[in-house]
Amino acid sequence: MLEERLENIETKITFQEDLIEELNKTVYQQQRKLERLEAICASLVRHIESMEQAKNEGMSANERPPHY
């Protein structure tokens, strides 16, 4: 009886260790993906800001765009 309980506990611990390892891998992959997405967002913000700056440099504040 005691031997069986010990074996069940060891089996559960082994299962939990495997599960924790898989969860760690998943969290690591998600962190890498999040970092890539943050870099892409920062790049897009810089691109939009540079486009706005170029647009503002080419036209005075009160000037209407050519399509008006």
PyRosetta script that sets phi, psi and omega in degrees:
from pyrosetta import init, pose_from_sequence

init()
pose = pose_from_sequence("MLEERLENIETKITFQEDLIEELNKTVYQQQRKLERLEAICASLVRHIESMEQAKNEGMSANERPPHY")
pose.set_psi(1, -50.7)
pose.set_omega(1, 179.4)
pose.set_phi(2, -63.7)
pose.set_psi(2, -38.8)
pose.set_omega(2, 178.9)
pose.set_phi(3, -63.1)
pose.set_psi(3, -40.1)
pose.set_omega(3, 179.8)
pose.set_phi(4, -66.7)
pose.set_psi(4, -42.5)
pose.set_omega(4, 178.0)
pose.set_phi(5, -62.3)
pose.set_psi(5, -43.5)
pose.set_omega(5, 179.5)
pose.set_phi(6, -62.0)
pose.set_psi(6, -42.1)
pose.set_omega(6, 179.0)
pose.set_phi(7, -64.4)
pose.set_psi(7, -41.4)
pose.set_omega(7, 177.1)
pose.set_phi(8, -62.3)
pose.set_psi(8, -42.1)
pose.set_omega(8, 179.2)
pose.set_phi(9, -64.5)
pose.set_psi(9, -44.6)
pose.set_omega(9, 178.6)
pose.set_phi(10, -62.0)
pose.set_psi(10, -38.7)
pose.set_omega(10, 178.4)
pose.set_phi(11, -64.0)
pose.set_psi(11, -44.6)
pose.set_omega(11, 178.9)
pose.set_phi(12, -63.7)
pose.set_psi(12, -41.6)
pose.set_omega(12, 179.0)
pose.set_phi(13, -63.0)
pose.set_psi(13, -43.0)
pose.set_omega(13, 178.5)
pose.set_phi(14, -62.0)
pose.set_psi(14, -44.3)
pose.set_omega(14, 178.0)
pose.set_phi(15, -60.7)
pose.set_psi(15, -44.1)
pose.set_omega(15, -179.7)
pose.set_phi(16, -65.4)
pose.set_psi(16, -38.3)
pose.set_omega(16, 177.1)
pose.set_phi(17, -62.5)
pose.set_psi(17, -42.9)
pose.set_omega(17, 177.6)
pose.set_phi(18, -63.6)
pose.set_psi(18, -42.2)
pose.set_omega(18, 179.8)
pose.set_phi(19, -64.4)
pose.set_psi(19, -42.9)
pose.set_omega(19, 178.4)
pose.set_phi(20, -62.5)
pose.set_psi(20, -41.8)
pose.set_omega(20, 178.5)
pose.set_phi(21, -61.6)
pose.set_psi(21, -43.7)
pose.set_omega(21, 177.4)
pose.set_phi(22, -64.2)
pose.set_psi(22, -41.1)
pose.set_omega(22, 178.1)
pose.set_phi(23, -64.4)
pose.set_psi(23, -40.1)
pose.set_omega(23, 176.9)
pose.set_phi(24, -61.2)
pose.set_psi(24, -42.4)
pose.set_omega(24, 178.0)
pose.set_phi(25, -62.6)
pose.set_psi(25, -42.4)
pose.set_omega(25, -179.8)
pose.set_phi(26, -64.1)
pose.set_psi(26, -45.1)
pose.set_omega(26, 179.3)
pose.set_phi(27, -62.7)
pose.set_psi(27, -41.1)
pose.set_omega(27, 178.9)
pose.set_phi(28, -62.3)
pose.set_psi(28, -46.1)
pose.set_omega(28, 179.1)
pose.set_phi(29, -63.5)
pose.set_psi(29, -41.0)
pose.set_omega(29, 178.7)
pose.set_phi(30, -65.3)
pose.set_psi(30, -38.2)
pose.set_omega(30, 178.3)
pose.set_phi(31, -63.8)
pose.set_psi(31, -43.0)
pose.set_omega(31, 178.2)
pose.set_phi(32, -63.1)
pose.set_psi(32, -42.9)
pose.set_omega(32, 179.0)
pose.set_phi(33, -64.3)
pose.set_psi(33, -41.0)
pose.set_omega(33, 178.0)
pose.set_phi(34, -61.9)
pose.set_psi(34, -42.6)
pose.set_omega(34, 178.4)
pose.set_phi(35, -63.2)
pose.set_psi(35, -40.1)
pose.set_omega(35, 177.4)
pose.set_phi(36, -64.8)
pose.set_psi(36, -42.1)
pose.set_omega(36, 179.5)
pose.set_phi(37, -65.5)
pose.set_psi(37, -38.8)
pose.set_omega(37, 176.9)
pose.set_phi(38, -63.6)
pose.set_psi(38, -39.7)
pose.set_omega(38, 178.2)
pose.set_phi(39, -65.1)
pose.set_psi(39, -40.5)
pose.set_omega(39, 178.2)
pose.set_phi(40, -64.0)
pose.set_psi(40, -44.6)
pose.set_omega(40, 179.0)
pose.set_phi(41, -61.2)
pose.set_psi(41, -43.9)
pose.set_omega(41, 179.1)
pose.set_phi(42, -62.6)
pose.set_psi(42, -40.2)
pose.set_omega(42, 177.8)
pose.set_phi(43, -63.9)
pose.set_psi(43, -42.1)
pose.set_omega(43, 178.9)
pose.set_phi(44, -64.9)
pose.set_psi(44, -39.5)
pose.set_omega(44, 177.9)
pose.set_phi(45, -62.2)
pose.set_psi(45, -45.9)
pose.set_omega(45, 178.4)
pose.set_phi(46, -61.1)
pose.set_psi(46, -41.1)
pose.set_omega(46, -180.0)
pose.set_phi(47, -63.9)
pose.set_psi(47, -45.9)
pose.set_omega(47, 179.8)
pose.set_phi(48, -63.9)
pose.set_psi(48, -43.0)
pose.set_omega(48, 178.7)
pose.set_phi(49, -62.2)
pose.set_psi(49, -41.1)
pose.set_omega(49, 179.4)
pose.set_phi(50, -67.8)
pose.set_psi(50, -34.9)
pose.set_omega(50, 176.6)
pose.set_phi(51, -66.5)
pose.set_psi(51, -41.9)
pose.set_omega(51, 178.3)
pose.set_phi(52, -64.8)
pose.set_psi(52, -40.7)
pose.set_omega(52, 179.5)
pose.set_phi(53, -65.0)
pose.set_psi(53, -43.3)
pose.set_omega(53, 178.8)
pose.set_phi(54, -64.2)
pose.set_psi(54, -38.7)
pose.set_omega(54, 178.8)
pose.set_phi(55, -64.5)
pose.set_psi(55, -44.4)
pose.set_omega(55, -178.8)
pose.set_phi(56, -68.8)
pose.set_psi(56, -32.6)
pose.set_omega(56, 179.0)
pose.set_phi(57, -70.8)
pose.set_psi(57, -29.2)
pose.set_omega(57, -177.2)
pose.set_phi(58, -84.8)
pose.set_psi(58, -8.6)
pose.set_omega(58, -174.4)
pose.set_phi(59, -141.5)
pose.set_psi(59, 135.7)
pose.set_omega(59, 177.4)
pose.set_phi(60, -71.6)
pose.set_psi(60, 166.4)
pose.set_omega(60, -173.8)
pose.set_phi(61, -62.1)
pose.set_psi(61, -35.1)
pose.set_omega(61, -176.4)
pose.set_phi(62, -99.0)
pose.set_psi(62, -2.2)
pose.set_omega(62, -177.5)
pose.set_phi(63, -75.9)
pose.set_psi(63, 136.7)
pose.set_omega(63, 177.3)
pose.set_phi(64, -82.6)
pose.set_psi(64, 147.6)
pose.set_omega(64, 176.4)
pose.set_phi(65, -63.6)
pose.set_psi(65, 156.5)
pose.set_omega(65, -175.0)
pose.set_phi(66, -61.7)
pose.set_psi(66, -22.3)
pose.set_omega(66, -176.6)
pose.set_phi(67, -81.5)
pose.set_psi(67, -0.3)
pose.set_omega(67, 178.3)
pose.set_phi(68, -87.8)
pose.dump_pdb("model.pdb")
